[in-house]
Amino acid sequence: MSIHLLIGTLTFSLLSFQTLAQIEDELDGNLLVEIDELIVDQSLSKSGHDFYEIFYSQWIWPEVDGFFTIYIKERPARANSTQVQVYVNELLVFENILQPSYESLVSLSDYASRYVRRHIVSYEEVLRELQGEDMSGTGIY
């Protein structure tokens, strides 16, 4: 069922709620896209973007079951320097002052990638331990 409204010279066509629900159901079945490994660049300066590019080029996702998104953010620090922050699923994991030299960006990015990878692996280990049989009980003391 379709309803047409004429307002001035504009014509609007409204679909009934049942038709919209049917369209949404069809779209839900066809458009299931899941992104489980994503690195987002939210840097502000050239050195921050260079850090992101180096981090991204040397990053290897660890073999874990969870889905993680890494955000590389940047914020102003003292004087002319900036501070890079690496978040994993909105949790601050790493932060440091950026130096403008390329060599220091490479070494800092290498250290940050190893640190973040270690955080993801240890996070998955803790989740596995918490869901193990030792942590589940009957509730009887």
N, C-alpha and C positions, 0 to 999 in steps of 0.2 A: 504494500500500500504506500502510495506516495502522495504527499500534500504539497501543493504549489502555492506560494504566496507572492502577490504582486505588490511591491512597495515602490511607488514612484515608477522609475524606469527599470528597476532591478527585479529580477525574478529569482526567488530562492526555492529550492526543492528540498523538502525535509523527508527523511525516511522514518518509518515507524521504529520504535524501540526494538521490536522483535527482529526487524531486518538488520539493524545495527548490531545486535547481539549475534546474529548468524554470521555477519561479516567478520566480527571479531573472533569468533570461533574458527572460522576458516583461516584467518591470518595467524592465529596462535599456532595452528598445526603446521603452517608453512614457514614461519619466520622465527623458528627457534634457533637463535645464534648464541653461542656461549663462548666468551673470551676468558680463558683461564690463565694466561700468561701475558701480562701487559706491562710495559715500562712507559711512563708518561713524563714528558719533558715540561716542567713548569719553571724553567730558569728565566732569569731576567737579563743577564749580561752575556757577552760573547764568551768569556771564560766559563760561565755556568753552562752555556750550550756546548762548549767544547768538552767539558767534564761529562755531560750527558752522552755525547757522541762516543767518547772513549769508553765510558761505562757500558753503553749499549753494545759496542763492538766486541768487547771482551766478556760479556755476560753469558754464562751458561746456566740454564735453569737446572736446579737440583732435581733428582728423581724423588719426588714426594707426591702424596695423594691430594693435597690441598690445592686451592686456586689462590693465586697471589697477584696483586697489582703493586708495582713499585712506582712511587712518585719521586721524582728528583725536583726538589724545590730550592729556591734561592731567596735569601733575604739580605738586605744591607747590613753591614757590620760597621765597625769603627773606621773612620777616615774614608779611604777609597776602596776598602776591601769589602768582599761579600762573603756570606756564609752559605755553604751548600748543605742541604738536609736531604736525607734519603728516608722515605717512609715506606713501610710495607703494610698494605691494607690500613692506611691511616694511622699507623703506629710509628712514631719517630724511632728509627733504629740507628742512624748515623748522622753526625753533623761535624763539620770542620770548616775552617777558614780557607778560602780559595786563594792560591797564589797565581799570578798571571802567567808564569812561565809554563811552557808546554810540558817540560820534563816533570815538574811538580804535579801538574794535572794528571799525567799518566800514572805516576806513583800513587797519588791519592785515590785515583779511580780504581787502581788495582787493589789497594788496601780496602776501599769501600766495598768493592764487589765480593772480595773474600769474606769480609765481615757480614755483609747482608746474606750471603749464601749460608754461612754458618748459623746465622739467626734463624733462617727458614728451616734448616734441617733440625736444629734443636727445638724449635717450636713444634714441628711435627712429631718429634720424639716425645715431648711432654704430653701432647694430645693423645698419642698412642698409649702412653703409660696411664693416663687418667681414664681411658676407656677400657683398660684391661680388666681381667677377672679379679685382680687383687683389690681394685677400687670399687667394685660393685659388690654390694652385700644384700642381706635379706632384711636388714633393718632391725634385727633382733640382736641385743647385746649379750 
